[in-house]
Amino acid sequence: MGNTVGSSNSNFCNFKKDPHHAYILGLWCADGYHRSSSIGLSSINREMIRIFSKFLITILNKERLRLRIYHSKIITNSLVLPIKISKDQTSNLVSKKSSHTAYHVYVNCRPLLREFVKEKLAEKVFGNDTISWAYLAGRFDGDGSVDKNLRNDLRIVYSNLDDAEKDYDLIKSLGLLSTKIYRYRTSNTYCIYISRYESVEFIKNISPYSVKLQKLEFEPRRDLV
């Protein structure tokens, strides 16, 4: 709130010391949106939109928040929004390609965008296991999945090899040495697979921060938002 549009200050986030900020970084790296001066999150998951929105309004004025809703068929006024903002801050569109309602929340703020992009491009070396697991929880919540038994088929999907390799190195540094990266040629995506012999360790460590896992009541909740 002390920062203004166009400011060169980079004091919005503390990715390497604040677990919640590290989680938000992981979530943005998975489902993030950015253009020349705007940064946000795109998702069909209302809870992820709510979390990212709340993060944005804790560091910027609520009035700067913008929400686009891509309706799958027709625009309906009965839709309950994941966040409470004015009608002037909300745009409703129809997307014939989508079978689900999708949300896109963002703010226009170049300094904040620079912080996120800089951290995304950097090697994922946090120097703190708590921060590392919180970041990976965000990545998992955005682009991860696991079997209902919370052991088999534990994976995180990536759109490019560079991001996958950085997280691969991070996971290895945390002691999960059986992690593998696979490429799916048909979809041109990459996937980190956590061995079923190490998946319990991975789940245990991200669960205090993962909203997705907290919904499954796998571990006692630790409310990050």
Buried (B, 14 or more C-beta within 10 A) or exposed (E): EEBEEEBEEEEBBEBBEBBBBBBBBBBBBBBBBBEEBBBBBBBBBBBBBBBBBBBBBEBBEBEBBBBBBBBBEEEEEEEEBBBEBEEEBBEBEEBEEEEEBBBBBBBBBBBBBBBBBEBBEEEBEBEEEBBBBBBBBBBBBBBBEBEEEBBEEBBBBBEEEEBBBBBBEBBEBBEBEEBEBEEEEEEEBBBBBBBBEBBEBBBBBBBBBBBBBBEEEBBEEEEBB
